[in-house]
């Protein structure tokens, strides 16, 4: 009999990709950094990492995680494509906002909570999980 592969919870990866990338983008948007690092991190960490997390969630049977993380991953890839077009001079895009920083920080906290609570099998960082 073949042994079933057990997939870990990709929520921490997906939320970290979203949260840290959102913070990095907002720091770029408010002018603290002005180089192309958000473009690189945004594609790979914000985009690809979330896409992978979503696919793993789908494999685990979590439709919400599949939808949320793959959608966000593809969003970050698309947004960074726009940044690439701006960087090479084909199009112009700019945005700034404190709300994005707060949103990203919330996702980083949730990522840490999922990771620590699952690792230590107890509630170290409180989060409210939605259930039926």
Long-range contacts (C-beta under 8 A, 24 or more apart in sequence): 7-56, 7-59, 7-60, 8-56, 9-60, 9-114, 9-118, 10-52, 10-53, 10-54, 10-56, 10-57, 10-60, 10-65, 10-69, 11-53, 11-57, 11-65, 11-111, 11-114, 12-111, 12-112, 12-114, 12-115, 12-118, 13-49, 13-50, 13-52, 13-53, 13-111, 14-49, 14-50, 14-53, 14-54, 14-57, 14-65, 14-68, 14-69, 14-72, 14-73, 14-111, 15-107, 15-108, 15-110, 15-111, 15-114, 16-49, 16-107, 16-108, 16-111, 17-45, 17-46, 17-47, 17-49, 17-50, 17-53, 17-73, 17-76, 18-46, 18-50, 18-72, 18-76, 18-104, 18-107, 19-104, 19-105, 19-106, 19-107, 19-108, 19-109, 19-110, 19-111, 20-45, 20-104, 20-108, 21-45, 21-46, 21-76, 21-104, 22-46, 22-100, 22-101, 22-103, 22-104, 22-107, 23-101, 23-104, 23-105, 23-108, 25-100, 25-104, 26-96, 26-97, 26-98, 26-100, 26-101, 26-104, 27-101, 29-94, 29-95, 29-96, 29-97, 29-100, 30-96, 31-96, 36-83, 36-87, 38-80, 38-83, 39-80, 39-83, 39-84, 39-87, 42-76, 42-79, 42-80, 42-83, 43-76, 43-77, 43-80, 46-72, 46-73, 46-76, 46-80, 47-73, 47-74, 47-75, 47-76, 47-77, 47-80, 48-73, 48-77, 49-73, 50-76, 51-77
